[in-house]
Amino acid sequence: MCTHTVTRRSLLFGASAGAVALAAPTPAMASAGRSGLQDLTHPVTTAFPAFEPGEEPVRRTATSIEADGYYMQEWRILEHFGTHVDAPAHFTAGGRTSEELSLAELITPLVIVDISARAAREPDTTVSVADLVAYERRYDRIPRDAAVVMFSGWARKSGDVRAYRGSDAAGGLHFPGFSAAACEWLLDKRRIRSLGVDTLSIDPGVSETFDTHLILTGADRYGVENIANLDRVPRRGATLTVGLIPYQDGSGGQARVFATW
């Protein structure tokens, strides 16, 4: 595990999973033998929860059909808002930037690890190595170059800023993410391409050192945050497409993300 200390503002911004899978039919079971297409992107709105208050985008009408003959908006937005990518450069000095990620890296096998039942009870929980082992026992080996995505059920909270951030009285954040150990295991044992979450960060909200970000980007891999609609996608067998905007020297950026199967 990386031992660097990183503050939020110094940067720009168990086996129980197997039991849950057995408790009710999963999208993987329900979708067997059928093809599908699912958008996994939250619409970009000024009301969507930001990682920190004050990081919300601002928009205005730049031109109108009535006055100018055509309609156009102007947005002021951070790269790390809404459904977006963390490029390696976001946490790793000298790491690749948004426009340097290839299309082949952005179209990958999709693996969804469901920890939603536990997350409902324990907001600070993380995807563990035990969760990954339980996934493989139930489904199949996680393929090389996969996007491994956490489904915590958090997307349903996105209409309530306080609930989505998991804010406590002191302003601390509480939402699930990936443990550093799980990230290291996936990189070392399965050679994954990316991690994804349906929360604000691939690290849990309580993290002050962002170890998972540091490990992932230090391995020249990227993350995808604020993913929507994972409950509508098979747990295995789908393909993830990440339509990242190739910002010049981008530390990441907004993306249209969808699954096909």
Secondary structure by P-SEA (a helix, b strand, c coil): ccccccccccccccaaaaaaaacccccccccccccccccccccccccccccccccbbbbccccccccccbbbbbbbccccccccccccccccccccccccccccccbbbbbbbbaaaaaaacccccccaaaaaaaaaaccccccccbbbbbcccccccccccccccccccbbbbbbbbcaaaaaaaaacccccccccccccccccccccaaaaaaaaaacbbbbcccccccccccccbbbbbbccccccccbbbbbccccc
